[in-house]
Structures are given as structure tokens and as C-alpha cells.
Amino acid sequence: MERIRGTFETGITKLDVLVERSDHTQRRQSAAEAATAALAARVTSLERRVWTASGVAGALGAAGGFFAAYLNG
């Protein structure tokens, strides 16, 4: 009976370790998903700024070309 009890307690201990590892893995996965979402938001914001800046640069270039042509002639 003592041997069965020891085996049972060993099994419970191992199960506790597995549950703890699973919880730790879930916390790490949640943190990684949050970091991924934050990074995606940053990339989207950066893309928006780049497209806005390129549009402004294109407009300024066109206006500069127009004024240069106007002043030359």
C-alpha cells in the first residue's frame, strides 16, 4: 500500500509540474501575442506616415517643377 501511495504522490507531483509548465507557456504565448499586436500597430503607423510623407514630397516636387517652369519662362 505504501508503494502505491508513493507512486501516486510521484505522479501527482509530476502532474503539478506539467500544469505549472503549461501555465508558464500560456503566459509566454500571451505576452508574445501582445508584443506581436503592438509591433503590427507600430508598423501600420509607420507605413501610414511613409505614405503621407511620400505624397507630400510628390506634391511639393510637382509644385516646385511648376514654379521652376513658370519662373524660367
MODELLER restraints for C-alpha pairs under 7 A, 6 or more apart:
rsr = mdl.restraints
at = mdl.atoms
